[in-house]
Amino acid sequence: MENKKKRRRGETLKQAILDAAWDTMQAIGYQKMTMDDIAKKAETNKNAIYRRWDSKQQIIFEVAREKILDAVDFKAPNSGRVRDDLIQILSQPLGIIQMFGIDNIRGYANDTLPQIHLTGHTAILDNQFTKVIQLALSRGYDRGELTKDVADGSLEMKIIPDLVIFASLMLRNTITKTDVSNWVDQIILPIYGYSK
């Protein structure tokens, strides 16, 4: 008599699919990965995947959320110096970037950016990372280190740190702590009117 595998359902199946998506992306890369690859690795069928997610972007988004929540607890430091706080905050994603791989992040961004207009700008601002950066900038303004308050700025002013990171991800093969210091010193602080 054959030993049949027990059919997985619910959270067990969902986690198997998410794990398979992560493993597949790490093995062959986001761009090459297909829903068939994920299904094969998860030992399920595509229907089980499509009942939960419409695309590999959605699966990887969920995997990313899970991995980021496990890896980083974005909190705003309050060292008393806005420069030090920003460097500390902007250095937090470096481990995540290394874990995911820049090529995988680029592939995901390539698939996702054309659809960003559908979510509206609130989705861009409504994340813990952006909120922590804005809190650090607001504290710097309140201490008199900055002449421009992020709260009074335009949408573009509010997402400048995010845009700097995104541009670097698209243009560089690696991102280091030195790069982070350069972003802070050469781009972010001058824009917000930093005075030592």
Secondary structure, DSSP 4 states (H G I P E B T S, - for coil): ---PPPPP-HHHHHHHHHHHHHHHHHHH-TTT--HHHHHHHHTS-HHHHHTT-SSHHHHHHHHHHHHHHHH--------S-HHHHHHHHHHTTHHHHHHH-HHHHHHHHHHHGGGHHHH-HHHHH-SHHHHHHHHHHHHHHHTTSBSS-GGGS-HHHHTHHHHHHHHHHHH-S---HHHHHHHIIIIIHHHTTB--
